[in-house]
Structures are given as structure tokens and as C-alpha cells.
Amino acid sequence: MEQDTTFQSPIMPKNSIKWCHYLVNVGYMTAALMILAHLIWYFAARSVLARPPQVYLQDYIILPALIFFPFNGMIDLLVRSSRVSLFWKEYLALSLFVIYSGYLALTHDLAKVLLASFILPIFVSTIFSNQKITRLIFWMSNLTLLLLGIRNFLASTLDSLMMMQIFVACFMFLCSFLLARVLIQNGNENLAALLDYSSRQRLMQEQLQLDLFTDLKNRKTFDQELARQMEVGRKANKMLALAMIDIDHFKDVNDQYGHAVGDLVLLFFANLLKALQAENIQAFRIGGEEFAILMLDCNEPEAYHICEGLRLRMESAALSEIEQKKITISCGLICRKLNQIDPETLTKAADTALYEAKHRGRNQVVISSAL
């Protein structure tokens, strides 16, 4: 059983709809150009027309105009309809050109080169990167050509030359179909490689923004986010709260219990910070035992409540590795409107409040009175 190698990308449905609309619009233009060509030929070669002028005008200009444009419009409505699946939208848009090719081959027996026009929808189908669509268009082209042969047979015009032309056309369709499959496979492989590369680039970019040990955002990301959040807060006239946090006596923990236990303390506190994060709250590891929290659209009481809750959870944590020793934090908090403040000034004010918390005996949240 043949394997369908269609590659599904998250961006493909949107692009496919766009291409369906393009094809329908090209269908309108194709119908207009066919009628225009017949009209030009009607006036330029009136004396050598294969049919009487009135019959030619009716069969090649008036009737096609009355049929093609409404038919193209019906396909247009189906392509725009939310009830029609993407697969059928693609198929209907492509089938327009099989039908137009069939019309030209049927009505212009002398122009045998028009049999090759069926190749065009086969190749155009590759834009959808769908082997099934291409296969259906291939069989539709062959069926239309078969119907053309049956029509000539019933009209007693199917001679050996016509049979050879139909055979050669079918062989060309098969070659076109096989080439189209190669193009689809190549396009799918290239798209898969591109998406994989993009995914790896995005992952690398995310890793560059993180502190690899705690999985919190790092100092570089903090500087970028602080500037960005201040700009957002300034434009929206919202308050921004910044908390700078230190784990108290962290060096003593490392010296007394070892760096492995110190790492456990860092990870425990990092997990507390992660639990706080929300759409407007971001946590960062600035370095060592230093951390920061950005809280957009939080007033001072709200920001204090968040920081004080964090302090209480850290103080009450029971870590067996440190023999019931309490691990506490000190926090400096500032919450301001952002009209005339730059990132450096805001950070310095939060740092000053943090030093004040340490000076007062640690294990507390101090709100900055600066600015």
C-alpha cells in the first residue's frame, strides 16, 4: 500500500487557503483571457473561421462566458465556505484548470498541443504539498482525456493519429505526476528541516534567557524585561513593583552543610518563585543567592502581600538536610508609577531597601521610601 508522505505543518492550512484564493482568482483571469482570445480571433480572422461567424460567436464567446464565470464563482463560494474541508477546497480550486483544459482540448481539435495543458494543474498541485491531491488531479486529467477519446470515437473521428496523441499525452501526464511527487517530497523534507532548525534556534534562545541551574530567567533577561516592562507600564499608566531578594546567611549554609545542601536551598527557593509566576509576575535569578521579582500592575499592598507570603513560606520550610535550621530571606521592594524613572534608578532603590532589610536584622520585607 502506498504511503502518503504529506507533511503537516502548523503554517500550512493558512497558506493553503491563501493559495486556493489565488487559484480561484487566476481561474477568473483564465476564463476572461480565453474569451478575449476568441473575441480577438473572431474579428482578426473572420474570413477563415472554422465555423460561421454567428455560430462561432455563440459557441466560443457567449456560451463560455455564461458558463465559466458562474462556475468559477460557485467554486469561489465553496472555497470561502467554512463548511467545506481544506482538502476539498484545494481539490476544487485545482479542478478548475483541468476543466478549462478539457474545454480547450474538446473545442479545438486542430490545436493538439492543448492536450499538454493538463500538465499545468498537475504541477500546480505541488504548492499544497499533498500527494493525495496531486494523485487525484492526475487521475482527473486522465479521465478527462479518456472522455475526449470516447467523444471522438462516438463521432467517428478517432483515428490512429488521435489515438497516438492521446497515448503520448497520458505518458506525459504520468511523467509530470512522478516529477510532481519528487517536488512534493523535496519540499516536505526541506520544510521539515527548516522547522527543525527553527525549533532548535528557539530552544537555544530560550536557554540563553535562563539560569541553567534553577531554570529561572537570568540576569541578562532581567535587564531586558525590566526595560520592557517599564515601557509597557509607562504607556499603559500602570504601576511596576520590583523586589530584590537575598537568601540570608547563605554562605554559612554552604560552609556548614556543604555546597550540595546549598544547592538544594537554592532549588527550593527557586520553586517557590516559580509557583508565584503569572502573566504579570516574573521571577529571576540575578546571581548566587540573589533573586528578583517583577510585578506589573500591582499596587504596593499587593506587591508587599506577595513578598511577605514568600518570606513566610521560606521561613516555615522544613528542610531535613539542614537539621531544622530556618532559612530566611530579606527583601527590598519598590512600587512606583514609571513616568520619570529609568531602570537603573528603580533597581538601585530596590537594592537600597534590600540592604536596609539586612541592616534591620534580615528575614523581613522593607518597602523603599525613595523616589
QUIJO-V262884 format. One line per field, one symbol per residue. ss: DSSP state (~ for helix, > for strand, _ for the rest). phi: phi as a letter, one per 40 degrees, with the letter a starting at -180 (. if undefined). burial: + if it has 24 or more other ideal C-beta (glycine too) atoms within 12 Angstrom, else -. A space follows every 50 residues. Layout:
# QUIJO-V262884
ss->???
phi->???
burial->???
This chain:
# QUIJO-V262884
ss->___________~~~~~~~~~~~~~~~~~~~~~~~~~~~~~~~~~_~~~__ __~~~~~~~~~~~~~~~~~~~~~~~~~~~~_____~~~~~~~~~~~~~~~ ~~~~~~~____~~~~~~~~~~~~~~~~~__~~~~~~~~~~~~~~~~~~~~ ~~~~_____~~~~~~~~~~~~~~~~~~~~~~~~~~~~~~~~~~~~~~~~~ ~~~~~~~~_>______>_~~~~~~~~~~~~~~~~~~___>>>>>>>>__~ ~~~~~~~_~~~~~~~~~~~~~~~~~~_>__>>>>>>>__>>>>>>>___~ ~~~~~~~~~~~~~~~____~~~______>>>>>>>>______~~~~~~~~ ~~~~~~~~~_____>>>____
phi->.cccccccbcccdccccccccccccccdccccccccccccccccbdcbcc bddccccccbbccdcccccccccccdccccccccccdccccccccdcccc cccccccbcccccccccccdccccccccfbdccccccdcccccccccccc cccccgbcbccccccccccccccccccccccccccccccccccccccccc cccccccccbccccgcccccccccccccccccccccfbcbbbbbbbccfc ccccccbhcccdcccccccccccccccacbbbbbbcifbbbabbbcgbcc cccccccccccccccccbbccbfgccbbbbbbbbbacbcbbbdccccccc cccccccccchgfabbccbcg
burial->-----++-+--+---++-+++-++-+++-++--++--+--++-------- -----+--+++--+---++-++--++-++------+--++++++++++++ ++++++++-----+++++++++++++++++++++++++++++-+++-++- -+---------+--++--++-++--++--++-+++-++--+--------- --------+++--+-+++--++--++--++--+-----++++++++++++ --+-------++-+++++++-+++-+---+++++++--++++++++-+-+ --++-+++-++--++-+-+--+----++++++++++-+--+-+--++-++ ++++-+++---+++++++---
